[in-house]
Amino acid sequence: MKRIVIFQEGSNTVELLDDDGSDVPNYAERLSDLLQVGNVSIINTTGGSLVVRPSKITSVLIQDHKEPPKKPIKKDPKNIKKAEPKKEVDIITDVD
């Protein structure tokens, strides 16, 4: 999986993830070819598509990205409160 961070002139960064098995140099070369064409380019990744203006991109960072393993959710038995038994209440009403 690749992590792509696009740095743009005068705005925030854009981060994309792509399930691509190629190595980083080959991926970077393909991406740079795409950014040399035309006024607007479309970057297609497995997560979606991004329309960019190459003239506004100052740099692109491409890294191999490994997703962190998903940890099972564990409940801490110390923080679990036991339900209190219901208390019976006598109600006294006036009867004439």
C-alpha positions as CSV (number, residue, x, y, z in Angstrom):
1,M,0.0,0.0,0.0
2,K,1.2,3.5,-0.8
3,R,0.7,6.7,1.1
4,I,0.7,9.8,-1.2
5,V,0.9,13.3,0.4
6,I,0.4,16.1,-2.1
7,F,1.7,19.6,-1.0
8,Q,-0.1,22.4,-2.8
9,E,0.7,26.1,-3.1
10,G,-1.2,28.1,-0.5
11,S,-3.4,25.3,0.8
12,N,-3.4,22.3,3.0
13,T,-1.9,18.9,2.1
14,V,-3.9,16.1,0.5
15,E,-3.3,12.6,1.6
16,L,-4.2,9.5,-0.4
17,L,-3.8,5.8,0.1
18,D,-3.4,3.4,-2.9
19,D,-3.3,-0.4,-2.9
20,D,-0.5,-0.6,-5.4
21,G,2.1,-3.4,-5.3
22,S,4.9,-1.6,-7.3
23,D,8.0,-0.2,-5.6
24,V,8.2,3.5,-4.7
25,P,10.5,4.6,-7.5
26,N,8.3,3.1,-10.2
27,Y,5.2,4.6,-8.6
28,A,6.8,8.0,-8.4
29,E,7.8,7.9,-12.0
30,R,4.3,7.0,-13.2
31,L,2.8,9.8,-11.0
32,S,5.3,12.4,-12.3
33,D,4.4,11.4,-15.9
34,L,0.7,12.1,-15.0
35,L,1.5,15.5,-13.5
36,Q,3.4,16.7,-16.6
37,V,0.3,16.4,-18.8
38,G,-2.2,19.3,-19.3
39,N,-3.8,21.9,-17.2
40,V,-5.7,19.4,-15.0
41,S,-4.8,15.8,-14.1
42,I,-6.8,13.1,-12.5
43,I,-5.1,10.8,-10.0
44,N,-7.0,7.5,-9.6
45,T,-6.3,5.4,-6.5
46,T,-8.1,2.5,-5.0
47,G,-9.7,4.9,-2.5
48,G,-11.1,7.2,-5.2
49,S,-10.1,9.9,-7.7
50,L,-8.6,13.3,-7.2
51,V,-8.6,16.1,-9.8
52,V,-5.5,18.3,-9.4
53,R,-3.9,21.2,-11.1
54,P,-0.2,20.2,-11.5
55,S,1.0,23.8,-11.7
56,K,-0.2,24.4,-8.1
57,I,1.6,21.3,-6.7
58,T,4.9,22.1,-5.0
59,S,5.9,18.5,-4.0
60,V,4.6,15.0,-3.6
61,L,5.7,12.5,-0.9
62,I,5.2,8.8,-1.7
63,Q,5.9,6.2,1.0
64,D,5.2,2.5,1.5
65,H,2.4,2.4,4.1
66,K,1.5,-0.5,6.3
67,E,-1.8,-0.4,8.1
68,P,-1.5,-0.9,11.8
69,P,-2.9,-4.2,13.0
70,K,-6.4,-3.9,14.3
71,K,-6.4,-4.6,18.0
72,P,-9.4,-6.4,19.5
73,I,-11.5,-4.2,21.8
74,K,-11.0,-5.3,25.4
75,K,-13.2,-4.2,28.2
76,D,-11.5,-3.4,31.5
77,P,-13.3,-5.3,34.2
78,K,-12.3,-2.7,36.7
79,N,-14.4,0.0,35.0
80,I,-17.5,-2.1,34.6
81,K,-20.2,-1.2,37.1
82,K,-22.6,-3.8,38.3
83,A,-26.2,-3.0,38.2
84,E,-27.7,-2.2,41.6
85,P,-30.7,-4.2,42.6
86,K,-33.9,-2.3,42.5
87,K,-35.1,-1.1,45.9
88,E,-38.8,-1.5,46.7
89,V,-40.5,1.6,48.0
90,D,-43.7,1.6,50.0
91,I,-46.1,4.3,48.9
92,I,-48.5,5.6,51.6
93,T,-51.6,7.2,50.4
94,D,-54.3,8.9,52.5
95,V,-57.6,7.0,52.5
96,D,-60.7,8.7,53.8
